[in-house]
Amino acid sequence: IVAKPELLLADEPTGNLDPSLSAEIMALFAAFADAGTTVVVASHDLNLVQRMQKRVLVLDKGALIDDFRPRQLSAPRAESGNVRSLDEKGLI
């Protein structure tokens, strides 16, 4: 990505990748974020979500239903509320 974009969108960027390559991809995204690029990653992988930089947005049918920091994705949050309802719907 040579052009130094203002926005980088990635849909399931680590799907079907081995853990080593997934870590490389996430390190690349972190480097872009550190350089000022807004990085948006769509993922159903809660482990990946917990490693995200700043914010997690939860969407349901295109509507924003939750907005929190990755460190706030604790067991109680994952077991109740929006994250659980997404799991029940088969979205995560």
Secondary structure as GFF3:
##gff-version 3
##sequence-region A 1 92
A	DSSP	beta_strand	7	11	.	.	.	ID=ss1
A	DSSP	alpha_helix	19	34	.	.	.	ID=ss2
A	DSSP	beta_strand	38	42	.	.	.	ID=ss3
A	DSSP	alpha_helix	46	50	.	.	.	ID=ss4
A	DSSP	beta_strand	56	60	.	.	.	ID=ss5
A	DSSP	beta_strand	63	68	.	.	.	ID=ss6
A	DSSP	three_ten_helix	70	72	.	.	.	ID=ss7
A	DSSP	alpha_helix	75	79	.	.	.	ID=ss8
A	DSSP	alpha_helix	81	88	.	.	.	ID=ss9
###
